[in-house]
Amino acid sequence: MSSFKLRIVTPHGLYYEGEVEILNVRTKNGQMGILAHRLPLATGLEINEMNFVEKGERKHFALAGGFLYVGKNETTILTDAIESEMSIDLDRALAAKARAEARLADRQNEKIDLQRAEIALRKALVRIRVKKGA
């Protein structure tokens, strides 16, 4: 199978650069698999799981949304945050989920930013799914 260059960039710099055979991401329009020699594309990415195959090995990540740019033989992901399955601390993710759920349950408090709490909950749930391999 042909490969293509994948670059993942965060505000902290280059997170990953390497050759991959396939990239699977959830875009604003649904799930998408990217292969080599794909037509150019620019689209938004959802907070969700992401994976790619590098040298025959599938690697899983929790992605905090962002943007996907597909060029001739290079694909770039710009994201605020990404965590590999191995680097996710399950206890921290479960605690973040509990905090977000508590904020959402306190809808009477006008100081609660519901949109921010919903995003925090989605991120925590994705991190938990990736870590548990579900």
C-alpha positions as CSV (number, residue, x, y, z in Angstrom):
1,M,0.0,0.0,0.0
2,S,1.3,3.5,-0.9
3,S,2.1,5.9,1.9
4,F,2.0,9.6,2.4
5,K,3.5,12.2,4.8
6,L,1.3,13.1,7.8
7,R,2.1,16.1,9.9
8,I,0.3,16.9,13.2
9,V,0.9,20.3,14.5
10,T,-0.3,21.7,17.9
11,P,0.3,25.2,19.5
12,H,3.3,23.6,21.2
13,G,4.9,22.7,17.8
14,L,5.3,19.6,15.6
15,Y,3.6,16.6,17.4
16,Y,4.2,14.0,14.7
17,E,5.7,13.7,11.3
18,G,6.0,10.4,9.4
19,E,4.8,8.2,6.6
20,V,1.4,6.6,7.0
21,E,-0.7,4.2,4.9
22,I,-4.1,5.4,6.0
23,L,-5.5,8.1,8.2
24,N,-9.0,7.8,9.8
25,V,-10.6,11.0,11.2
26,R,-14.1,12.4,11.9
27,T,-14.6,15.6,9.9
28,K,-17.5,18.0,10.2
29,N,-19.1,16.0,7.4
30,G,-18.6,12.5,8.9
31,Q,-16.0,9.8,9.1
32,M,-13.2,9.9,6.5
33,G,-10.4,7.6,5.5
34,I,-7.4,9.3,3.8
35,L,-5.2,7.3,1.5
36,A,-2.2,8.4,-0.6
37,H,-2.8,10.3,-3.9
38,R,-6.1,11.7,-2.6
39,L,-7.6,14.9,-4.2
40,P,-6.8,18.1,-2.2
41,L,-9.2,18.8,0.7
42,A,-9.5,21.3,3.6
43,T,-12.1,20.6,6.3
44,G,-12.8,21.0,10.0
45,L,-12.2,18.1,12.4
46,E,-14.5,17.0,15.2
47,I,-13.5,16.2,18.8
48,N,-13.2,12.5,18.3
49,E,-10.9,9.4,18.0
50,M,-8.4,9.4,15.2
51,N,-6.1,6.6,14.0
52,F,-3.5,6.0,11.4
53,V,-1.5,3.0,10.2
54,E,2.3,3.4,10.2
55,K,4.5,0.5,9.0
56,G,1.5,-1.9,9.3
57,E,0.8,-0.8,12.9
58,R,-2.4,1.1,13.8
59,K,-2.0,3.9,16.3
60,H,-4.9,5.5,18.2
61,F,-5.3,9.1,19.4
62,A,-7.8,11.4,21.1
63,L,-8.1,14.5,19.0
64,A,-9.5,17.8,20.3
65,G,-10.9,18.9,16.9
66,G,-9.0,21.1,14.5
67,F,-8.4,21.3,10.8
68,L,-7.3,18.8,8.1
69,Y,-5.4,19.9,5.0
70,V,-4.8,17.2,2.3
71,G,-2.3,18.0,-0.4
72,K,-0.8,16.0,-3.2
73,N,1.2,13.6,-1.0
74,E,1.2,15.4,2.3
75,T,-1.6,15.8,4.9
76,T,-1.5,18.2,7.8
77,I,-3.6,18.3,10.9
78,L,-3.7,21.4,13.0
79,T,-5.2,20.8,16.4
80,D,-5.2,22.4,19.9
81,A,-4.5,19.1,21.5
82,I,-3.9,15.4,20.7
83,E,-3.1,12.5,23.0
84,S,-1.9,9.0,22.1
85,E,-3.6,6.0,23.6
86,M,-0.4,5.3,25.6
87,S,-0.2,8.8,27.1
88,I,-3.8,9.1,28.3
89,D,-4.1,8.9,32.0
90,L,-7.5,7.1,32.5
91,D,-7.9,8.4,36.1
92,R,-7.5,12.0,34.9
93,A,-9.9,11.5,32.0
94,L,-12.5,10.0,34.4
95,A,-12.1,12.9,36.8
96,A,-12.5,15.4,33.9
97,K,-15.7,13.6,32.9
98,A,-17.1,13.8,36.4
99,R,-16.2,17.6,36.7
100,A,-17.9,18.3,33.3
101,E,-21.0,16.3,34.2
102,A,-21.2,18.2,37.6
103,R,-21.0,21.6,35.8
104,L,-23.7,20.5,33.3
105,A,-25.9,19.3,36.1
106,D,-25.6,22.8,37.8
107,R,-27.6,24.6,35.0
108,Q,-29.2,26.9,37.6
109,N,-25.8,28.6,38.1
110,E,-25.6,31.4,35.5
111,K,-21.8,31.5,35.9
112,I,-21.5,28.1,34.3
113,D,-20.5,28.2,30.6
114,L,-22.5,25.3,29.3
115,Q,-20.8,25.2,25.9
116,R,-17.4,24.9,27.5
117,A,-18.7,22.2,29.9
118,E,-20.1,20.2,26.9
119,I,-16.8,20.5,25.0
120,A,-14.9,19.3,28.1
121,L,-17.3,16.4,28.5
122,R,-16.9,15.4,24.8
123,K,-13.1,15.6,25.1
124,A,-13.1,13.5,28.3
125,L,-15.4,10.8,26.8
126,V,-13.1,10.6,23.7
127,R,-10.0,10.2,25.9
128,I,-11.7,7.4,27.9
129,R,-12.8,5.6,24.7
130,V,-9.3,5.7,23.2
131,K,-7.7,4.6,26.4
132,K,-10.1,1.7,26.9
133,G,-9.8,0.7,23.2
134,A,-13.5,0.8,22.6
